[in-house]
Amino acid sequence: MPKMIQKFNLKLILLECFALIFIISGIDRLYVAYNGNQFDALMNEDWGKFESLTDVRVGEFFINQAYWTIASLLIGILIVGLINWKNKFGIINSIVALILTFGISATGIYSDGIINRYLNYFCGIFAEGYGMAFLIGGLIIALIGIIILWKTIKMNKSTIHNTAYN
């Protein structure tokens, strides 16, 4: 147990959670982009157009989006866990990152917030419908998350190697 606590790295956990929030939010936006025509029809309350575009009901459509978010969350946590295991950062970091990320995702931070509104406005400048606007926003957010995760792992790898020789 002391060895597990010794490998507990709060900075690593918080940065990984922050990166996962960006990555999952980006993937969620890519789902909206993929189904952009359906979202356009829903936002305009054009039920006939929505039904002509897909054979699923509205409730099932939103449940599919929730499944997509949960699946991307699980895959993201699995990838972070594998990276932590490969770099010997400690399993406790992955477990705490899993719990924090699940807790944060339950708040709905992926679809709400001031940053989301500004990003919607910014991406709406380049596109008319939800599809292209959310594609641009999803790619930007996912790329930011991947860069944060890459920098976090690179920073912690160099810290571990530096402390190993002291």
N, C-alpha and C positions, 0 to 999 in steps of 0.2 A: 504493500500500500504506500509506503513512503516514496518508493521509486515512481509510482504513478503520480503522486502529488508533486514530486520534484519536476516532472515533465510538464506540469500544468503551465500553460503560457497564455495569459489573459489577452495580451496584445494580438497573438496569433488567432485566438478564438474570435475576438471582436472583428478583426479585419476579414477573416473568412466569412463570418456572418454578413458583414457589409457587402462583400463581393457576391455572396450567394443571393442576397436581396436584389442586387442589380441584375445578376444573370437570370434569375427566375422572373423578375419583372420584364426583362427583355424577351424571354421566351413566351411569356404570357401575351405580350404585345404582338409577337410574331403569330400567335394563334389568332388574335383578332385580325391581323393583316391577311392571313390565309382565308379567313371567313369574312372579309371586308364587305362584300355585297350583302351578306345576311345581316351584318351589323348596321349597314346603311339603311336597309329596309326596316329593321327594328327601331332605329332611332327616328325614322320618319313615320313610324307606326303604319307602314304599308304592309299589312298582313298578307294580302294577296301576293305581293312580290316575294315576301319571305317564304310563303308556302310553295311558290313556283321554283324557288332556288334550292330548296332542301325538302326532304321528306320527314324530318324530325320536327317535333313540337318545340315550342319556345322554351318550356321548362327543361326538356331534355337537352336542348342546345346549350343552356347555361350550365347544366350539370356536367356536360362534356367539357366545358371550359374549366370547371372546378377539378375534374379528373386530370386534365392536362396540367394544371398548376401543381397538383399533388404529385403527379408523376415526375415533373421536372424538378420539384423539390427533393424527392427521394433520389433521383439520379444525381443531382448536384451534391447532396450529402454523401452519397456513395463515392463519387469522384473525389471529394475533399478527404474522405476517410482513407481512400486508397493512396492519395498523395501524401497524407500525414503518415500513413504506415510505411510507405516507401522511403520517406525521408526521416523516419524514426522520430517523429515529433511527439508521439505518445497518443494512445487511444483515448485518453481522458479528454484531450482537446477536441477530438471528433465527436465524442458523446455530448459534450457541452455545446458545441456548435450546432449539433442536431437539435437539441432541446431549445436553444435560443432561436434558431431559425424557424422551427415549427411554431414557437410562441409568437414570434413576430409576424409570421404569415397568417396566423389566426386573426390578427387585427385588421387585415385588409389593406395593409400599407402598399401593396402592389398596384392597386387601382385607385387609390385616393391620395390626396396630399397636394401641396402647393407646387412641388417639383413636377408632378404629373401634369398639372394644369398648364404650367409654362411649357413643358415639353410638347403637350398636345397643340398648344398655340404655335410653337416654333415649327413643328412638323406639318401643321395644317397650312403653313405658308407655301410649302412645296407640293402639296397635293390637295385634291378636291374632296376625296372620300376617305373613309376610315381605313381602307385597305392600305393605300400607299403611305398615309401619314403614320400609321402604326408600324408599318414595315421599317420606315426610316427610324422612328423612335425606338423600336425593338432592337434594331441592329446597333444603334448608338449605345443604348443602355446595356445590352449584353456585352458589347465590346469593352465598355468601362468596367463591368464586373470581371471579365476575364483578365483585363490588365491589372486590376487591384489584386486578384487572386495570384496571378503570376508574380507580381512585385512582392506580395506578402511571403510567398514560398521562397522566392529568391533571397529576400532579406533575412528570413529565419534560417535558411540553409547556411548563409555566410556567418550568422551569429553562432550557430552550433559549431561550425568548423573553427571559428576563432576561439571559442571558449574551450574547445577540446584540447588545444595546445597550451593553454595557460595553466 
